[in-house]
Amino acid sequence: MAAVEPVLFIYGDDPVNDKEFKQMLADLVAREEKYLQVNSEEFNRRHRELMDLIERASRKE
């Protein structure tokens, strides 16, 4: 069986392998979660408000 070449992604002008890409994506998600304050009281309150609005809108259809 032939060796499998790692998948390369292009990030800007630099090719990166799948391991590097996964790490970059994990870092991006972590930064976004911090920016959005995921699991904070404010985030959870707003999430509940949005879910309530969606539920009310779906009942009106």
N, C-alpha and C positions, 0 to 999 in steps of 0.2 A: 504494500500500500504506500502510495506517495505521501510525502510530508505535506501538510496543509500550510499554505502561506498565510500569514496573518492578514486580516483585512486592513487596508489602509484608508483612512479618511483624509480629506484635504481640509485643513483649518487655515484659512488665509492662504498663504503660499506654501505652508509646511505640511507634508504628509505626516500623519500620526497613526499609530497602530490602535487596535481595538481597546487594549488595556489603558493606553493614554487617553483615548476618547472617553471611556467610561469614567475615568478619574476626573476629567475636565467637566463632564456632565454632572457628576456627583458634587463637585465644588460649586457649580452654577446653581444647582438645586439648593444646596446649603445656604448660599448667599441670598437667594430669593426667599427662602423660608425665614431667614433672619430679617430681611427687609420688610416682609409682609407681617412679621411678628406672629407666625403660625403658632397656634395653641395659646396665645395670650388671651386675656379676658376680653379685650376689645375685638380681636379677630373672631373669637367664638361668638360673641354677641352679634356682630355683623353677619356672620354666617347664618345664625338662627333667624335673623331678620330676613335675609335673602331667601332662605328656605321657606319661611312663612309666606312671603310674597309669591313665590313660585306655586306653593300649594293652593293659595287663594285664587291665583290666576287659572290654574288647571281646573278648579271646581266651576269656574264661570263658563268654560267651553261647552 
